[in-house]
Amino acid sequence: MKTIIIITVLTLTAIAGIARVSSLFPGWSQLESESSDIGVAVARGPSTPVPGEYIENATRSDSEITILSVLKGTNGAVATRLQTDHELKRGEAYLIFGSIDNGTYKAYEDYRVIPLGAKFRKEMIDGKPLHEQIQTLLRRAVENLNEEMARNQSEKNRIEAGLIR
């Protein structure tokens, strides 16, 4: 009898531990249509924790944000916080596919947050239809990654030079 109780408790604990399951990337058009809010925001830094609040299966990043542009959703919606599994960097802009609930932008899966870097300017997308805005932002994300890879390659070359001796 004790064995059954222990197994049941362990099973329930394991289920609770994986309660927030991330889904697979559904593709851009489905992600766009399923996201109630799409916007661009800048990460300001980690959110201030609420005293006594503990969130089981919390996201990797819980950051204060400033919304720069609303691409889809309610323009009057104010989100000052972003919860996601994507690592965020202070001062960097991000394209976010998610939903806003009580001032918190929720975009749990890593693929819902696309880094745009610090060079994003709102003028890049002003006056364009949603699909063109997203295409422009995805191109900016690719440019951002290319810049990052070039920096990483330079750093790699510098470090490898020390190995050749």
matplotlib code that plots the C-alpha trace (Angstrom):
import matplotlib.pyplot as plt

x = [0.0, 2.8, 4.5, 1.3, 1.0, 4.7, 4.4, 1.2, 2.9, 6.0, 3.9, 1.8, 5.0, 6.5, 3.3, 3.2, 6.9, 6.2, 2.8, 3.9, 5.0, 6.4, 5.0, 6.9, 7.3, 4.0, 5.4, 5.2, 1.7, 0.2, 2.2, 1.0, -2.6, -2.6, -0.9, -3.5, -0.8, 2.3, 4.6, 8.1, 9.5, 12.8, 14.0, 14.8, 16.0, 14.7, 11.3, 11.2, 10.1, 6.9, 7.7, 6.6, 5.6, 7.0, 6.2, 6.7, 7.9, 8.7, 10.0, 13.7, 13.2, 10.8, 11.7, 10.5, 9.8, 8.9, 6.6, 7.8, 5.2, 2.0, 1.7, -1.4, -3.7, -5.1, -3.1, -4.2, -3.0, -0.1, 2.5, 5.3, 6.6, 7.6, 7.6, 9.4, 11.8, 14.0, 17.1, 16.7, 19.4, 18.8, 18.5, 17.8, 14.6, 12.5, 9.7, 7.1, 4.3, 2.1, -0.7, -1.0, -2.7, -2.9, 0.1, 2.2, 3.2, 3.3, 5.3, 6.5, 8.1, 11.5, 10.5, 7.9, 10.6, 12.9, 16.0, 16.2, 19.3, 19.8, 19.7, 15.9, 14.1, 10.3, 10.5, 11.6, 8.0, 5.8, 2.9, 3.4, 0.8, 1.3, 2.8, 5.4, 6.2, 6.9, 9.0, 11.0, 11.5, 12.6, 15.2, 16.4, 16.7, 18.8, 21.0, 21.3, 22.4, 24.9, 26.5, 26.6, 28.2, 30.8, 31.7, 31.8, 34.0, 36.4, 36.5, 37.0, 39.9, 41.6, 41.3, 42.4, 45.5, 46.6, 46.2, 48.6, 51.7]
y = [0.0, 2.4, 1.7, 2.6, 5.9, 6.7, 6.0, 8.1, 11.0, 10.8, 10.6, 13.6, 15.5, 14.7, 15.8, 19.1, 19.6, 19.5, 21.3, 24.1, 22.2, 24.1, 23.3, 22.8, 25.7, 25.8, 27.9, 31.7, 32.0, 29.9, 31.7, 35.1, 34.0, 32.3, 35.3, 37.7, 40.3, 40.9, 43.8, 45.1, 45.9, 46.7, 44.8, 47.0, 44.4, 41.7, 42.3, 43.1, 39.9, 40.1, 39.3, 35.8, 34.9, 31.7, 30.5, 26.8, 26.1, 29.8, 31.1, 31.7, 35.5, 37.7, 41.2, 44.8, 46.0, 49.1, 48.5, 50.4, 49.3, 47.3, 45.3, 43.3, 43.5, 46.4, 49.6, 50.7, 47.5, 48.2, 45.5, 46.4, 42.9, 40.0, 36.3, 34.0, 31.2, 33.3, 34.8, 38.6, 41.3, 44.8, 47.5, 45.0, 45.1, 42.0, 41.0, 39.3, 36.8, 36.2, 37.6, 40.4, 39.5, 42.0, 44.0, 40.9, 39.9, 36.1, 34.5, 31.3, 29.3, 30.4, 30.9, 33.5, 36.1, 37.2, 39.4, 42.5, 44.0, 47.5, 49.0, 48.6, 51.8, 52.1, 54.0, 50.7, 49.4, 52.5, 52.6, 49.0, 46.3, 43.5, 41.0, 43.5, 44.6, 41.1, 40.5, 43.7, 42.6, 39.1, 40.6, 42.8, 39.7, 38.0, 41.1, 41.0, 37.4, 38.0, 40.8, 38.6, 35.7, 38.1, 39.2, 35.6, 34.6, 37.4, 36.3, 32.7, 33.6, 35.6, 32.7, 30.1, 32.2, 31.3, 27.6, 27.5, 28.4]
z = [0.0, 0.9, -2.5, -4.4, -2.4, -3.0, -6.7, -7.0, -5.2, -7.4, -10.6, -9.6, -8.7, -12.1, -13.9, -12.0, -12.9, -16.6, -16.5, -18.8, -21.9, -24.8, -28.2, -31.5, -33.9, -36.0, -38.9, -39.4, -40.8, -38.1, -35.4, -36.8, -36.9, -33.4, -31.6, -30.3, -29.7, -31.9, -31.1, -30.7, -27.3, -25.7, -22.6, -19.7, -17.3, -14.9, -13.3, -9.6, -7.8, -5.8, -2.2, -1.2, -4.8, -6.1, -9.6, -10.3, -13.8, -14.3, -17.6, -18.1, -18.5, -16.7, -17.8, -17.6, -21.2, -23.1, -26.1, -29.1, -31.6, -31.7, -34.9, -34.0, -31.0, -29.0, -29.3, -25.9, -24.2, -21.9, -21.2, -18.9, -18.4, -20.7, -19.6, -22.1, -22.3, -24.6, -23.0, -23.1, -23.1, -21.6, -24.2, -27.1, -29.2, -29.7, -32.1, -29.8, -30.8, -27.8, -25.7, -23.2, -19.9, -16.9, -18.1, -18.8, -22.4, -22.4, -25.1, -23.4, -26.2, -27.2, -30.9, -30.0, -29.3, -32.1, -31.3, -33.4, -31.7, -30.5, -34.0, -34.4, -35.3, -35.4, -38.7, -40.3, -40.2, -40.0, -42.5, -43.7, -43.6, -40.9, -43.3, -44.6, -41.1, -40.0, -43.1, -42.5, -38.9, -39.8, -42.2, -39.4, -37.2, -39.8, -40.1, -36.3, -36.3, -39.1, -37.0, -33.9, -35.9, -37.3, -33.7, -32.5, -35.4, -34.6, -31.0, -32.0, -34.3, -31.5, -29.0, -31.6, -32.3, -28.7, -29.4, -32.4, -30.4]

ax = plt.figure().add_subplot(projection="3d")
ax.plot(x, y, z, "-o")
ax.set_aspect("equal")
plt.show()
